Amino acid sequence: MATEIARIDIDPGDTDAFVAAAGEAVALFRGAPGCRAMRLLRSHEAPGRFWLIVEWHDVAAHEAFRQSPAFAGWRALVGPYFAAPPAVEHGLPVGVGFEA
């Protein structure tokens, strides 16, 4: 499993529109091969900052998604609200922690 963690900064005046657009995009992730889960978190400390967390079967599944029409659809929906390009990393499990 690989976890995509993307920091997305939005102009604080556009946050409601961004959240609505991200909600429309849930189906794009749900239908992507290898996508196990997706959620969007809003920063408590930084207005306009969000964290997109996507659980993929592996990094290759995420890379395949980025080459797909579904990714183009995601970017078309949410891209206009980006204040800067998202910072994206992949987290891989190391066996420490617990599942809630």
C-alpha positions as CSV (number, residue, x, y, z in Angstrom):
1,M,0.0,0.0,0.0
2,A,1.1,3.6,-0.7
3,T,-0.4,6.7,0.7
4,E,-0.4,9.8,-1.5
5,I,-0.2,12.9,0.6
6,A,-0.8,16.2,-1.2
7,R,-0.6,19.6,0.4
8,I,-2.9,21.9,-1.5
9,D,-3.1,25.7,-0.9
10,I,-6.1,27.6,-2.0
11,D,-6.9,31.3,-1.8
12,P,-9.0,31.5,1.4
13,G,-11.8,33.1,-0.5
14,D,-12.2,30.1,-2.8
15,T,-12.3,27.3,-0.2
16,D,-16.0,26.6,-0.4
17,A,-15.9,26.3,-4.2
18,F,-12.8,24.1,-3.9
19,V,-14.4,21.8,-1.5
20,A,-17.5,21.5,-3.7
21,A,-15.3,20.7,-6.7
22,A,-13.4,18.1,-4.8
23,G,-16.7,16.5,-3.8
24,E,-17.6,16.2,-7.5
25,A,-14.2,14.5,-8.1
26,V,-14.7,11.7,-5.5
27,A,-16.2,9.4,-8.2
28,L,-13.1,9.8,-10.3
29,F,-10.9,8.4,-7.5
30,R,-13.5,5.8,-6.6
31,G,-13.4,4.4,-10.1
32,A,-9.6,4.5,-10.4
33,P,-7.9,1.1,-10.5
34,G,-5.9,0.5,-7.3
35,C,-7.5,3.4,-5.4
36,R,-8.6,2.1,-2.0
37,A,-9.7,5.4,-0.3
38,M,-9.6,9.2,-0.7
39,R,-10.3,12.0,1.8
40,L,-9.7,15.7,2.0
41,L,-8.7,17.4,5.2
42,R,-8.7,21.1,5.9
43,S,-6.0,22.6,8.0
44,H,-7.0,24.0,11.4
45,E,-4.0,26.3,11.5
46,A,-3.7,27.6,8.0
47,P,-6.7,29.1,6.2
48,G,-6.8,27.8,2.6
49,R,-4.6,24.8,3.2
50,F,-5.9,21.3,2.5
51,W,-4.4,17.8,2.6
52,L,-5.6,15.3,0.0
53,I,-4.9,11.8,1.4
54,V,-5.3,8.9,-1.1
55,E,-4.7,5.2,-0.3
56,W,-3.4,3.4,-3.4
57,H,-2.6,-0.3,-3.9
58,D,1.0,0.9,-4.7
59,V,2.8,3.9,-6.2
60,A,2.4,2.4,-9.7
61,A,-1.4,2.7,-9.3
62,H,-1.1,6.4,-8.5
63,E,1.3,6.9,-11.4
64,A,-1.2,5.2,-13.7
65,F,-4.0,7.4,-12.4
66,R,-1.9,10.5,-13.2
67,Q,-1.8,9.4,-16.8
68,S,-5.6,8.8,-17.0
69,P,-8.6,10.9,-18.2
70,A,-9.8,10.7,-14.6
71,F,-6.8,12.7,-13.4
72,A,-7.4,15.2,-16.1
73,G,-11.0,15.5,-14.8
74,W,-9.8,16.0,-11.2
75,R,-7.4,18.8,-12.3
76,A,-10.1,20.4,-14.4
77,L,-12.4,20.5,-11.4
78,V,-10.0,21.6,-8.7
79,G,-7.0,23.1,-10.6
80,P,-8.5,26.6,-11.1
81,Y,-8.5,27.0,-7.3
82,F,-4.8,26.1,-6.7
83,A,-2.8,29.1,-5.3
84,A,0.4,27.1,-6.1
85,P,1.1,23.6,-7.5
86,P,0.3,20.9,-4.9
87,A,3.2,19.3,-3.0
88,V,2.8,15.6,-3.4
89,E,4.7,12.7,-1.6
90,H,4.1,9.0,-1.1
91,G,4.1,7.4,2.3
92,L,4.9,3.7,2.6
93,P,4.1,1.7,5.7
94,V,6.9,0.7,8.1
95,G,4.8,-1.4,10.5
96,V,4.5,1.1,13.4
97,G,1.1,2.4,14.6
98,F,-2.4,1.2,14.7
99,E,-5.6,1.3,12.7
100,A,-8.5,3.1,14.3
